[in-house]
């Protein structure tokens, strides 16, 4: 699983320890000069210094075994015990494998062989004097490569300690959820230049956890980020690991209750190419039984969790036919699914499936359904929809056209066609219809549910139509409409007309014929209060006292309290007509709470007696 050929200069760059790197530079120089025995000796020196550097790194991390070995080496060095130092060196491959799991069995054998041949190169007495040991270029290069790839390029933690550290890092809430950032993180961890066994342990450990454990979504996101990062760092190795083990894990460890996790995993990690037939059959059966809609209530609603699973299934090659069959839904349901998935349709797999089904439904679709079918990402589908939509526009109702104009892009060629037809219908609509439409499309719930920019353009068209119709209406008709609709535009248009007809408004108030009518007329007075003359004020206050439909109305005393405050704002003081009005209020029944509140408001502005 190694690279076919590695350049000598790249071997130097891969060394982690500076001191060890110097020896490898020396080894490379010897190799290029043809001094292959010196090359092997320098390579072994690099191994020794790299091992010592790793011990120091592990000591800093609190490894007692590493600290003990360092103390032993320092003592032997200071006491110049050559024989014991020789033994320490010869034990390095065994210590690296058994004590610290830095090497595998095969790698240990390679490093031991390097030590043996280093001894042959450095000590002529260890071979025959008649036949001195001759190191070849191939042997020297082999030892350099083995030393660097087995030991010098790797961080000091590789075995059980490395696994524990990596899983602990992933469990941290600060581990990156972005795979690119996770790669950067792992490049400074034991996974940088990791042995196959470590890669295998981490990949399979994450896989088992993702397939079988009910973890918080936040932790699962970190695990997926980690496994994507490892797949990017070691694509061939992870592919071989998953091809060999994934099917067995799924069959032997995953219960029926966790098959949703299998689909999410396969769709996310893209590891389904060599899945066993048994696994594929179970995956197909799971998707066939997956309920996209919840039919328990009065109306069926989408199951967001199951839709997410279906979207993952659409990315899995052997499940795409099953997903296609699953999406053979009534058009209404399919369009609601499309709308629900709008932010997730970047995946071309699900787009292709939905598009194929929508194409077949075009001829029978209604106007609103055709509008909903439009895919911003697919002009070819939109071109097929257009001729049918043009015909439907001619027959569409006002609300359908408005919804269509809101849902379609202004750059779309159909936008102008719909707008032209809409304007034509608006021009012939009654003011009641227009106010109802404004009430609906200006409502908070509607505006919150629609994020389209052209909602403002539609409201502008409605406003222009209201203004046109308004100009043709008589005052009494407008007042009748005001009593039925609460509309800010209508009120703004009506106010100048009210101010032009103050005498008429005052007369209407004086002649109020019911409690409801009195309240409506009193509110009109509030809008024109700034323009009332003293004589009109007196007439209004007299009417309050004389007309029981006004004074007896539950809300009118409160409106008159507001009129009184407006009068104070306009004049800066209490006017005489309000004082005489206050005296007349004393003639009313003292048990009338509304009248009493009005008295209190007026009294609060009068000097204390």
BELNORBEL-V960384 format. One record per backbone hydrogen bond with DSSP energy under -0.5 kcal/mol. CO is the residue of the C=O (numbers start at 1). NH is the residue of the N-H. E is the energy in kcal/mol with one decimal. If there is no record, write none. Layout:
CO,NH,E + CO,NH,E
//
This chain:
7,11,-1.7 + 8,12,-1.6 + 9,13,-1.9 + 10,14,-1.7 + 11,15,-0.5 + 12,15,-1.4 + 17,21,-2.3 + 18,22,-1.6 + 19,23,-1.4 + 20,24,-2.0 + 21,25,-2.4 + 22,26,-2.1 + 23,27,-2.5 + 24,28,-2.6 + 25,29,-2.4 + 26,30,-2.4 + 27,31,-2.4 + 28,32,-2.5 + 29,33,-1.5 + 30,34,-0.6 + 30,35,-2.4 + 31,34,-1.1 + 34,36,-1.5 + 35,39,-1.8 + 36,40,-1.9 + 37,41,-2.1 + 38,42,-2.7 + 39,43,-2.0 + 40,44,-2.2 + 41,45,-2.1 + 42,46,-2.0 + 43,47,-1.8 + 44,48,-2.3 + 45,49,-2.4 + 46,50,-2.3 + 47,51,-2.5 + 48,52,-2.2 + 49,53,-2.2 + 50,54,-2.4 + 51,55,-2.1 + 52,56,-2.0 + 53,57,-2.2 + 54,58,-2.6 + 55,59,-2.3 + 56,60,-1.9 + 57,61,-0.9 + 58,63,-2.4 + 59,62,-1.7 + 62,64,-0.8 + 63,67,-1.8 + 64,68,-2.4 + 65,69,-2.0 + 66,70,-2.2 + 67,71,-2.2 + 68,72,-2.1 + 69,73,-2.6 + 70,74,-2.9 + 71,75,-2.2 + 72,76,-2.4 + 73,77,-2.6 + 74,78,-2.5 + 75,79,-2.1 + 76,81,-2.1 + 77,80,-0.8 + 80,82,-1.3 + 81,85,-2.4 + 82,86,-2.6 + 83,87,-2.0 + 84,88,-2.4 + 85,89,-2.5 + 86,90,-2.3 + 87,91,-1.4 + 89,92,-1.3 + 91,95,-3.1 + 92,96,-2.8 + 93,97,-1.5 + 94,98,-3.1 + 95,99,-1.5 + 95,100,-1.3 + 96,102,-3.6 + 96,103,-0.8 + 97,101,-0.7 + 100,158,-0.6 + 100,159,-0.7 + 104,108,-2.6 + 105,109,-1.8 + 106,110,-1.7 + 107,111,-2.2 + 108,112,-2.6 + 109,113,-2.1 + 110,114,-1.8 + 111,115,-2.1 + 112,116,-2.4 + 113,117,-2.5 + 114,118,-2.2 + 115,119,-2.0 + 116,120,-1.7 + 117,121,-2.0 + 118,122,-2.3 + 119,123,-2.2 + 122,124,-0.5 + 123,126,-2.3 + 124,127,-1.9 + 133,135,-0.6 + 136,140,-2.4 + 137,141,-2.6 + 138,142,-2.3 + 139,143,-2.3 + 140,144,-2.2 + 141,145,-2.6 + 142,146,-2.6 + 143,147,-2.7 + 144,148,-2.1 + 145,149,-2.8 + 146,150,-2.6 + 147,151,-1.6 + 147,152,-2.2 + 148,153,-2.7 + 151,154,-1.1 + 152,16,-1.8 + 156,158,-0.5 + 159,163,-2.2 + 160,164,-2.7 + 161,165,-2.3 + 162,166,-2.6 + 163,167,-2.6 + 164,168,-2.1 + 165,169,-2.4 + 166,170,-2.4 + 167,171,-1.8 + 168,172,-1.0 + 169,172,-0.7 + 172,175,-1.7 + 177,179,-0.6 + 178,182,-2.4 + 179,183,-2.2 + 180,184,-1.6 + 181,185,-2.1 + 182,186,-2.8 + 183,187,-1.9 + 185,188,-1.4 + 186,189,-1.9 + 189,192,-2.2 + 191,194,-1.3 + 192,155,-0.7 + 195,199,-2.2 + 196,200,-2.9 + 197,201,-2.4 + 198,202,-2.4 + 199,203,-2.7 + 200,204,-2.5 + 201,205,-2.0 + 202,206,-2.6 + 203,207,-2.3 + 204,208,-2.6 + 205,209,-1.9 + 206,210,-2.8 + 207,211,-1.8 + 208,212,-1.7 + 209,213,-2.2 + 213,215,-1.3 + 216,220,-2.2 + 217,221,-2.3 + 218,222,-1.5 + 219,223,-2.1 + 220,224,-2.7 + 221,225,-2.1 + 222,226,-2.2 + 223,227,-2.6 + 224,228,-2.4 + 225,229,-2.0 + 226,230,-2.4 + 227,231,-2.2 + 228,232,-1.7 + 229,233,-2.2 + 230,234,-2.9 + 234,238,-2.6 + 235,239,-2.0 + 236,240,-2.2 + 237,241,-2.4 + 238,242,-2.7 + 239,243,-2.5 + 240,244,-1.7 + 241,245,-2.2 + 242,246,-2.3 + 245,249,-2.2 + 246,250,-2.5 + 247,251,-2.6 + 248,252,-2.5 + 249,253,-2.5 + 249,254,-0.6 + 250,254,-1.3 + 253,255,-0.6 + 255,258,-1.9 + 256,259,-1.4 + 258,261,-0.7 + 258,262,-1.1 + 259,263,-1.9 + 260,264,-2.1 + 261,265,-2.5 + 262,266,-3.0 + 263,267,-2.5 + 264,268,-1.5 + 265,269,-3.2 + 266,270,-1.3 + 266,271,-0.5 + 272,275,-1.5 + 276,280,-2.2 + 277,281,-2.6 + 278,282,-1.9 + 279,283,-2.3 + 280,284,-2.4 + 281,285,-2.2 + 282,286,-2.2 + 283,287,-2.2 + 284,288,-2.3 + 285,289,-1.4 + 286,290,-0.7 + 287,290,-0.7 + 290,292,-0.7 + 292,303,-3.1 + 293,295,-0.7 + 294,301,-1.9 + 301,294,-4.1 + 302,304,-0.9 + 303,307,-2.5 + 304,308,-2.0 + 305,309,-1.4 + 306,310,-2.3 + 307,311,-2.4 + 308,312,-1.7 + 309,313,-2.4 + 310,314,-1.8 + 312,315,-1.4 + 313,316,-1.6 + 315,317,-0.6 + 316,319,-1.9 + 316,320,-0.7 + 317,320,-1.2 + 319,323,-2.3 + 320,324,-2.2 + 321,325,-2.2 + 322,326,-2.1 + 323,327,-1.6 + 325,328,-1.4 + 327,329,-2.3 + 330,333,-0.6 + 330,334,-2.4 + 331,335,-2.6 + 332,336,-1.8 + 333,337,-2.1 + 334,338,-2.4 + 335,339,-2.5 + 336,340,-2.2 + 337,341,-2.0 + 339,342,-1.2 + 341,344,-2.6 + 342,345,-0.9 + 344,347,-0.9 + 346,348,-0.6 + 347,351,-1.4 + 348,352,-2.4 + 349,353,-1.6 + 350,354,-2.6 + 351,355,-2.8 + 352,356,-2.0 + 353,357,-1.6 + 354,358,-2.6 + 355,359,-2.4 + 356,360,-1.0 + 357,361,-0.9 + 358,361,-0.7 + 358,362,-0.8 + 359,362,-0.7 + 361,364,-0.7 + 361,365,-0.7 + 362,365,-1.3 + 366,370,-2.5 + 367,371,-2.2 + 368,372,-2.2 + 369,373,-1.5 + 370,374,-0.9 + 371,374,-0.8 + 374,376,-0.5 + 375,378,-1.6 + 378,382,-1.5 + 379,383,-2.1 + 380,384,-1.2 + 381,385,-1.6 + 382,386,-2.0 + 383,387,-0.6 + 385,388,-0.5 + 385,389,-2.2 + 386,390,-2.5 + 387,391,-1.3 + 388,392,-1.8 + 389,393,-2.1 + 390,394,-0.9 + 392,395,-1.1 + 392,396,-0.8 + 393,396,-0.7 + 397,401,-2.3 + 398,402,-2.6 + 399,403,-2.6 + 400,404,-2.4 + 401,405,-2.6 + 402,406,-2.1 + 403,407,-2.1 + 404,408,-1.2 + 409,412,-1.7 + 412,415,-1.4 + 412,416,-0.6 + 413,417,-0.7 + 414,418,-2.6 + 415,419,-2.6 + 416,420,-2.2 + 417,421,-1.9 + 418,422,-2.6 + 419,423,-2.6 + 420,424,-1.6 + 421,425,-1.9 + 422,426,-2.7 + 423,427,-2.1 + 424,428,-0.8 + 426,429,-1.0 + 430,434,-2.1 + 431,435,-2.5 + 432,436,-2.2 + 433,437,-2.3 + 434,438,-2.4 + 435,439,-2.5 + 436,440,-2.0 + 437,441,-2.9 + 438,442,-1.7 + 440,443,-1.1 + 443,447,-2.5 + 444,448,-2.6 + 445,449,-1.2 + 446,450,-1.0 + 449,451,-0.5 + 452,455,-1.0 + 453,456,-1.4 + 454,458,-1.7 + 455,459,-2.3 + 456,460,-1.9 + 457,461,-1.8 + 458,462,-2.1 + 459,463,-2.6 + 460,464,-2.4 + 461,465,-1.8 + 462,466,-2.4 + 463,467,-2.4 + 464,468,-1.9 + 465,469,-2.3 + 466,470,-2.6 + 467,471,-1.7 + 469,472,-1.3 + 470,473,-1.8 + 474,478,-2.2 + 475,479,-2.7 + 476,480,-2.1 + 477,481,-2.0 + 478,482,-2.4 + 479,483,-1.7 + 481,484,-1.2 + 481,485,-2.3 + 485,487,-0.7 + 487,491,-2.4 + 488,492,-2.3 + 489,493,-2.2 + 490,494,-2.2 + 491,495,-2.0 + 492,496,-0.6 + 493,497,-0.6 + 494,497,-0.5 + 494,498,-2.3 + 495,499,-2.2 + 496,500,-1.2 + 497,501,-0.6 + 498,501,-1.1 + 499,502,-0.6 + 501,505,-2.1 + 502,506,-2.7 + 503,507,-2.3 + 504,508,-2.4 + 505,509,-2.0 + 506,510,-2.5 + 507,511,-1.9 + 509,512,-1.9 + 514,518,-2.6 + 515,519,-2.1 + 516,520,-2.2 + 517,521,-2.6 + 518,522,-2.5 + 519,523,-2.1 + 520,524,-1.4 + 521,525,-1.6 + 522,526,-1.5 + 523,527,-1.1 + 524,528,-1.1 + 525,529,-0.7 + 528,531,-2.2 + 529,532,-1.3 + 533,537,-2.4 + 534,538,-2.4 + 535,539,-2.0 + 536,540,-2.4 + 537,541,-2.7 + 538,542,-2.3 + 539,543,-2.2 + 540,544,-1.7 + 541,545,-1.4 + 542,546,-2.3 + 543,547,-2.9 + 544,551,-0.6 + 546,548,-0.7 + 547,550,-1.4 + 547,551,-2.1 + 548,552,-2.1 + 550,553,-1.0 + 553,557,-0.7 + 555,559,-1.7 + 556,560,-2.6 + 557,561,-1.5 + 558,562,-1.5 + 559,563,-2.2 + 560,564,-2.3 + 561,565,-1.8 + 562,566,-2.0 + 563,567,-2.2 + 564,568,-2.0 + 565,569,-2.1 + 566,570,-2.3 + 567,571,-2.5 + 568,572,-2.8 + 575,578,-1.3 + 575,579,-1.2 + 576,580,-2.1 + 577,581,-1.5 + 578,582,-2.2 + 579,583,-1.8 + 580,584,-1.8 + 581,585,-1.5 + 582,586,-0.6 + 583,586,-1.1 + 584,587,-1.7 + 585,588,-1.5 + 589,592,-1.8 + 591,593,-1.0 + 592,596,-2.1 + 593,597,-2.1 + 594,598,-1.7 + 595,599,-2.3 + 596,600,-2.2 + 597,601,-2.0 + 598,602,-2.1 + 599,603,-3.1 + 600,604,-1.8 + 602,605,-1.5 + 603,606,-1.4
//
